[in-house]
Amino acid sequence: MSIKLLTNYLQHHTLIGVKSGIHRKSFTEIWMVTVQGRFFSRSWNKSNDGWYGEILKTGSGQLKLNDTILNVTVKKIKKDDAIQPKIDLAYLSKYTQPENVSYAHGISQPDYHDFTVEFFIE
């Protein structure tokens, strides 16, 4: 049920709240895409600081879909994983709004592949 809920939410929203680990008190809005029924996000800053670094350290966090909170775990995706070009395409296909196009082109570049995580609903 939660997978269907998350899939539906992502089809209708460009931002989703993420809270990394157990120490953060607030949610950060990030971009997330779905590829082959799997859920991915990338660090825009290509940094191990912020939500991305914390979620990698702890391996867990939460996603906020309006009033619904989902507990998640994450796994870093290798930069040469065959799914990476599909994630690139998912970003380019989803974030087509005029204000997002340049960012979608940026985050779909190969240098972002090393900053990709997959989310798993607990």
C-alpha positions, 0 to 999 in steps of 0.5 A: 500500500505504501509503495502505491501511495508514494508512486501516486504522490510522485506522479503529482508532485515535484517536491517531497519532504525528506528527514534524514536519520533520527537527529534532524527535526525538520524535513527538507524538500527534494526531487525524487523520481521513480524508475521501474517501480524504484525510488531515487534521489540525488544531492543537488549540491553533490555534497555529503553534508545536509540531508544526503550525507546524514541519510547515508550515515544513518541509512534511514529516514522518513519521507513526508507526503502531505500528512503521511510519514513513511519510514525509509532506508536507503542505499547508495547507487554505484555511479556506473550502475546500469540504472543511472541513465534511466534515472537521468531520463526520469529527471528530464521527463518529470521536471519539465516545468520552465523553472525546473528545466535547467536544473533537470539538465544539470542533475541528469549529468554523469557527475551526479551519478555518484550522488544517487540513493535509492529509497526503500519503504520499511 
